[in-house]
Amino acid sequence: MYDTAHHYIGRSWIGSEETEISTDPATGETLGRAALGSDDLAAQAVLAAREAFETTNWSADPRLRARTMLEIADRIEARHDELARLLVRENGKVLGQAKGEIAAGFGEMRYYAGLARNVFGRTTETGPGKLSLLTREAAGVVSVIVPWNAPVTLLVRSVAPALAAGCTVVIKPAPQTPLINAEILRCFDAVADLPKGVVNSVNENGIAVGHILSTHPEIDVVSFTGSSRTGKTIMKNAADTLKHVSLELGGKAPALVFPDADLDRAVNEIRRSSIVLTGQMCTAISRILVHESIEAELISRLTTAYQAVSVGPGLESGVEMGPLIDHSNRNRILGLIERARDEAEMLLEGSAPGGALAQGAFVTPSMFRIRDTAHDLVQDELFGPIVSVEPFADEKQAVAMANATRYGLASSVYTSDLNRAMRLGRKLKFGTVWLNAHNRLLAEAETGGYRESGIGRLHGVEALNDFLETKHVYLEAETG
């Protein structure tokens, strides 16, 4: 059993009388406990971050920031295998995906360490002796609200650009993954050059901590990754003090497959990208839009591919898909499968495995056929290993169908026609359009959504924008 995950405020680990267990979704085994947060602890963390922002050199010393972030990355990398195994046990994903997530975390930290020394402003001369200096300054204190499905990558994805910009942060980890959050913070804490109060973390207790971190007047920016419904609540909470918000929210990613596609490649990409994290990923493929001339062949191939998916605990060799995050979500997905059976054409019906897997939150993949894009099985983010197949007659209809949801986060197109690929890349209303591939997420390339999939961009250079302010300093000198 792991140690209790305490709060981290002003470089001190702080416990609480109230704790909650963290469990392995594959077995139901108790892994450890997490101290529960409170309004007072959240406010204490915010004030610690404010004091650090106002009284230390963090915001003004890019070399300090870069050096500190590089050492944090080194500390995370040194514990790569250990952290990956804990992530598997607390989150449920398979070991290969967990190792990839840890690597992405320290890789992204290094990327933003480089950008920390490259925050540039500009100057312009507007007349004789009239000089305008446009500087880029840290926005202030940032609250980072992290989901459970990728608790390392999505923590670093917000914290790293915030730190690179010179901000201080207060983190709220997901209640399902407090242990991995605490271990990542131990990597931060091991770095002597990190000033007291620059990084803080408070575990949730109901909604109390999240509410403070989206309403407190000393919070300048809220960076949230999660559901669109919660994102809207955070945006409303932030409105009273006009905080900046960076929101990466839900998705309903379509894969568009045309008759000239390489079907072997398309099937492999769709299979891999729809069961990644057991479908609990906002960019995971959840809709398969296929030209009616190849629909039967694609369904046959995908049925065979999904039936071959190896389901089990993520630490076991050969397992491709682990459990859902908990039994509540397993039961929710089973209910959706039952609905799809009644309201659509069920092509492959998933189920909860018995035997040795009966104690875990496992569900096998499902696939159903549907033509009604207005149906809530198409419109809603299902967040599990369940996909819809939707036939189209031509390119125009495919684009209209793909764009027919309120989400616009990610999509992919499968065709050998470069002209078509580029046309669709322009017409699809998604923040990311992959061509003959899916889920290629890079620290260097911005990620974000249209419509109800969010506001702002993370990854890439543009991620710094959410954590920076532009200041105009004007000088008017006497002219000779």
N, C-alpha and C positions, 0 to 999 in steps of 0.2 A: 504494500500500500504506500502511495506517495504522501509526502508531507502536505499539510494544509496550505492551500493557496491563499496567502494573506494579501491585503491591500499594500500598495507601494506609494508612499507619499513623502516627498522631501528626502529621498534616499533612505527612508526607514520602512521596515516591514511592520505593518500594523494589523493586529488580529481583531476579531469580533467575538462576542459571546455566542451569537447565532452563527451556525454553519450549515452547509448543505452538502450532500454527497455528490460526487461525480462518478458516473458509471460507464462501463464498457458496453456500447450498444450491441456488440456481438455476443456477449455472454450474460449481461446483467450484473457482472461482478463490480463491486465497489472499488474504485481506484484510489480515491482520496476524498478530501473535503475542501470546501471553499468557505472562507469567512464571508459573511453577507454584509453588504454595504448599507449605507443610510444617507439621508439628506445631509447630515452634519459632516460625515466623512467625505462626501462628494464636494461639499462647499470648502472643506479644509484643503482638498487636493487642488481645487481651482485657485484658491488664494496662494498656495505654495507655488503653483505655476506662474501666477501673476507676479509674485515677488521675484522669482527667478528671472522673468522677462524684464522687469524694471531695474533690477539691481546687479545682475551679472553681465559679463561681456558676451554672452551667448549670441545675442542678435547682431552684435557689431563685429564679431571675429570669425570670418568665414574659414580661416585656417584651423581654428579650434574645432569648429563644427565638422569640417572634413576629416580631421585627424580622429576625432571621437567616433564618428560614424564608421570609419574604416576599422577601428578596433572593435566596435560592436559587431560588425560583420564577421571579423575573424573569430570572435568568441562564439557566435552562432555556428559558424562552419566547424569549429573544433568539436562541437557537440552534435554534429549532423545526425549520425546514426541513432544516438540516444534520443534526441528530440523527435526524430521521425517515428520511432517505435512508440513513444508516448502519444504522439498525434494519432497514430493508428488506433491505439487502445481507447482514447477518449473520444475521437471523432468517428471512427469506423472505416475510414477510407483504406484502400489497400496500400501496402508498404511502398511500392514503386511510386505511387502518386504522392505519398507522404514525403518521401525523399526528394521528389521534385519540388514540392512546396517549400521545404526547408531551404533547398538550394536557391529557389527563386527569391526567398526572403533575404538571404545574405547577398545575393547578386544585386537585388534592387537597392539594398542599403549602400553598396559600393557605387552604384550608378549615381545615386543622389549625393553621395559624398563628393564625387567629381563635380556635380553641378553646384554644390555649395560655394565653390570658389569662382563661379561663373554667373553670378547674378548681376547683370549689367543694366545701367540706366542709359540716358542719352543727353546730349546738350544741343541747344539750338540758339543761334543769334538772331533775334527778331528785329534788330535795328542797331544803330551805332551805340556801342556801350551797353546794350541790353541783352543780357544773357539769361536763358532759361535752363536750369538744371533739372532733369527729370530723374528722380532716384526711385529705386525699388526697395522697399523696406518690409520687414516682417510684419504680418498683420496683428500678431499678439498671441493670445492664449487660444489653443485649439482643443476642442473635445473630439476624440476619435472613438466612434461607437462601432464595435467589430462584430461581425456575424460568426456563427459556429462552423460554417461549411468549409472555410479556408482560413482558419484563425491566425495563421502565421503570415501567409502572403498578404492577406487583406489588412492585417495590422501594419505591417511594414509599408505597404503601398500608400497608406495615408501618413504614417508617422515619419517616414524617411523624407518626403518632400517638405513636410512641415518643419522638420528639424533643419533641413538644408536651407530653407528660407529664413531661419533664425527664430522660429516660433518655439514656444514651450507647449507641452501637451498633457492632457488628462485622458487616459484610456478607460473605456468601459468594455471589458471582455464579455463575450456571450456567456450566459449562465451554464451552457452545456459544455464549455471548454475552458474552465478557469485554470486547470493545472498546466496546460501547455502555455497559456498566457504568462503564468507566473515564472515558468522556466525560461521563457524568452526574456522576461524582464530581469532575471538573474544575469543574463548576458549583458544587458545594459548596465546593471549595478556593478558589474565586475570592472568597469572602465573608470579609472580614477579621475580622468579629466572631465567626466560628465558633471556639470554643475548641479548642485542640490536644487531639486524642484523643477528641473527642465523636463523630466519625464515622470509621470505619476500614473497610478492605476487604481481604480476602485471597482470591486465586484458589484454586480447588480443585486438588488433585493426587490423583486416585483418589478415596478417601473420607477421606483424612487430616484435611483441614481441617474438613469437616462433622462428623467424630467429635469433634474438640476443641471445636467450637462447641456441641455438644449434651451434653458431659460436663464441661467445665471448671468447677471449683467457683466461679469468679468470674463465671460467667454466671448471671443471675437469671431470664431469660425467653428462651425460644426461639420465634421466629416463623417458621413454615415454610409455604410454599405448594408443593404438588407431589402426588405420588402417595400413595394411602392406604398402600401397602406401605412406602414410605420414612418416612411419617409415624409409622407404628407403631414403626419402628426408633428414630426420634428420641425418641418418647415413652418407650420402654424405656431409652434412654441417659440421658434426663433424670430418670428415677425415682430413681437413686441419690442425687442431691442435691436431690430434690423441687423441681425448677425448675417455674415456670409454663410452660405450653405453649399457643401459639396456632397452631392447625393448620387450614388450608384445604386439603382433600384432593380426592380424585377425585369425579367426577360421572357420571351417566348420565341426562341430562336428557330427560324425555318431553314431547312436545307432544300434548295431548288435543284431538281435533277432533270436534265434534258436528254433527249434521245441519243445525242452524240457524246454523252459522258462516258468516261472510263468507269464501267460499273463495278469492277473489282475495287478500284480506288474509292469510289463513292460509298460502297457498302462498308468498307473498312473504316472510313472516316465517320460515317453516320453511326455505326456500331460503337466505335470508341468514344465518340463525342456525345452520345446520348446516355451512356452508362457511366461516364466519368463522375466520380463522387456519388455514385448511385443515382444520378440524375439530379442531384441536389446542388446545382450550379446554375447561376443566372444566365450563363452563356451556353449551357448544354443544349444540344439539339432536342427539341420537343415536337417539332412539326416537320414532316417529310412531304414536300410538294413535288409531285412526280408527273411527268408527261404521260398522258393516258396510253400512249403507244407502248410504253415500257413498264407500265404499272404492275402488271401481273408478274413479270420477271423480277422486278425489284422487290416486290412483296415476298416472292418465293425465296430469294437470296437472303433477305433480311430475316425472314422467319427462321431459316437454318442458322444464320449467324447468331441471332438472339438465343435460340435454343441451346447453343453451344457455350454460352457464357457461364463461366465457373463462379458460383456464388459461395461465399464463406467468410470466415474471419480474415481480416486484412493481413495478418502476419503469416498466414499459411501459404506455402509455396504454390504457385499456379493459380491462385485466386485472382479473378479479374474484377469482381464487384463485391463490396462489403455490405454491411447493413445500412439501413436508414439511421438517422440520428437517434431515434428512440421509438418505443412501441406506439406512442400516440401517432407519430407520423406514419408508421407502418400501417396502422389501422385506417388512417385517413386515405392512404393510397389504395388499400384494399377496397374501401368504399367507392373510390373513383373508378376502379376496375369494374366493380359491379354496375355502376352507372353506365359506363361505356358499353358494357355487354347489353344493357337494356336499351340504350339510346343511340348506339352506333353499331357498326359491324365489327365484332371482335375478331381479329386475325390471329392474335396470340395472347392468351389469357395468363397473366402472371398470378402467382400465389405465394403464400407464406410457406416455406419448406418445413417439413417435419424432421423427425429424427434428431440428429446431433445439433441441428440448427434451430430447433424449435424455440429455444430460450432467447434467441437474438431477434433483432428487428429487421429480419431479412424479407425481401420480396423479389421474385424473379421478374424479368422484363415483360412488358405488355405492349401490344401494338393494336390499334383499332383504325378502321377506315371511316371517314366522315366527309361529307360534302358541304355541310352548312358551316361557313366560317363565322357566323354569328353565334354558334353554340358555345356555351361557357366552357365546354371541354377544350375548345380551340382558343377561346379568349383568355382564360385564366391560366396563370402560372401554376402547374401541377407539382413541380419540384419533387420528382421521383422518376423511376425507370419506366416511364409510360409515354409512348409517342403516338401521334396521329398521322395517318397517311391521307393526303388530300390530292386527288388527281386534278390536273389542269389540261386545257386544250391547246393553248398557245402562250407565247411569251408575255403578251399583254395581260392575259388572265393570271399568269403566274405572279407577275409583279403586284397586281391588284390584290390577290389573295395574301401574298406575303406581307403587304403593308396594312392588312385589314384588322390588325389588333392595336390596342392602345400602347403596346410596347415597341421599343425600337433600339434594342441593345446590340444584338449580334445576329448574323445570318451567314449563309454560305451558298455558293453556286457551283454546280458541277456540269461542265461543258468543255468540249475541245475547241469551241469557236471563241477566239480571243475577242473579236468584235462584240459578240453577245456578252461575254464576261464583263467587258468594260462598260457596255450599255447598262447592264444590270447593276454594276457597282455604283453607277450614278443614280439610278432610279429607286433602288431599295432604300427605304428610310430607316437606316440602322447606323449606329455609331461605328460598327465594324462590319465589313463585308469580306469574308475570306473566299478565295477562288480556288476550287478543287482541293480544299483543306478546311479544317475547322479547329477552333480553340487554340490558335497559335498566339499566345499572350506573351508580350515582350516588355521588359522594363523600359525600352527605348520608344515604344509606340503607344500613343495615347489610347485609352479605353474609356468609353462612356456612352450614354444613350440619348436617343431622341424621345420626345413625348414623355410618357410616364416611366421611362427607364432612367430618368435622372437629370441632374444639372451639373455641369462642369466635366472635367476630364481628370483621370488619374493615369499614372504611368507617363513616361515621356517628359519633355521639357515643359509642356503646358500644365502639368500637374502643379508646378510651382505657383501658377497664377492664383490658385484658390487661397494661397497662404501669404500672398504679398499685397502690399498697397503701393500705389504710385503717388509720389509727392513731387510737387512743383516748387522749386526754390528759385526765386527770381532775383537777379542782381542787375541794378542799373547804375553804372559807373559814370562819373563825370568824363566828358570827352574834351580833349584839348583842341 
